[in-house]
Amino acid sequence: MPVKQDSRLIAVVILLVIVPAVLTAIAQTAPPAAAPAAADLQKKLQSLGNRGVGVHDPSPIVKCKDQYWTFITGQNTPSFHSSDLITWTPGPRANATPPPWVRQAVPLNRGTDFWAPDVIKVAGRYMLFFAVSSFGKNTSAIGIASNPTLDPSDASFHWKDEGIAVQSKESDDFNALDPSSLLDTDGKLWLAFGSFWSGIKLIQLDPATGHRITPDSPMYSLAHWDSIEAPYLYHHNQYYYLFASMGLCCRGVNSTYHTVVGRATQITGPYLDKAGRDMLLGGGSIVVDTDGPLIGPGQTGILEDAGKFWFSCHFYDGTARGASKLSIRPLTWSADGWPVVGTMDDAK
């Protein structure tokens, strides 16, 4: 019996002490799982449309003469232009002279800090909508600037302040941020906007001025979720599409932005996703989401040019400490009419 007890004791010691120590030594000496090589990450970003230029909240891309243009969040509304959608060069600032109404409408704004611009060509001139606010507040305004051309070498180039399209105050349940304009099939001009609070709203504008058709004209609710903003309206075939960014932006590699879409047969909605869920009730089918080093894609734009569609957005670069950059990727439409964002390999 003593011999059996001693052998059992030795076995227990082996199981409890020696085996874990051996396993720990093996784990410490084993090579770590290989991380993706830097070159592989850059190749991945290139396939996902990285243009290597630092932007945040890029406007939809528009074309003027032989140049493509986008406007971005920043002091005095910076712009970038390109001849090929690949290489982008800084252009003039649209609000080089800040509008005089800014400080009165949004006292906490520095007077030169403008967000999430949107640009559209209406009746022979370009109308630029831009947001003025302060972080986390809904005391906000969407301003308007107009220009007969985007070509700074043209003698007629001049940005004109056109005042305020819509604004919100602390007592309102909405936030006048992130404008997106669209001409409907009847030639009426509309503006979607919204960030958090009660979600995405829609109003009709006077195409001659960019202002709301009347101060008390209807304001339609299009979409709602706990964290939703950056609407983008687009019309294709028989549908109006509403894109929106859900999640949190502006946190670098920790950003949780992802872009969703719903569609409607009328611009005022209801916007339903692929499963038939209403975007007012939190619906929305994912269009783009974090993909490896491309983190938190948001702020949608669609360009149709020479028979091709292009999807633009910003993303946070996981290889550059979360710097915000521009992505442009090919877009196609499924057989049942939903947008499908591809890779640059699809564009070849």
Secondary structure, 3 states (H helix, E strand, C coil): CHHHHHHHHHHHHHHHHHHHHHHHHHHHHCCCCCCCCHHHHHHHHHHCCEEEEECCCCCCCEEECCEEEEECCEECCCEEEECCCCCCEEECCCCCCCCCCHHHHCCCCCCCEEEEEEEEEECCEEEEEEEECCCCCCCEEEEEEEECCCCCCCCCCCCEEEEEEEEECCCCCCCCCCCEEEECCCCCEEEEECECCCCEEEEEECCCCCCECCCCCCCEEEECCCCEEEEEEEEECCEEEEEEEECCCCCHHHCCCEEEEEEECCCCCCCECCCCCEHHHCCCEEEECCECCEEEEEEEEEEEECCEEEEEEEEEECCCCCEEEEEEEEEEECCCCCEEECCHHHHC
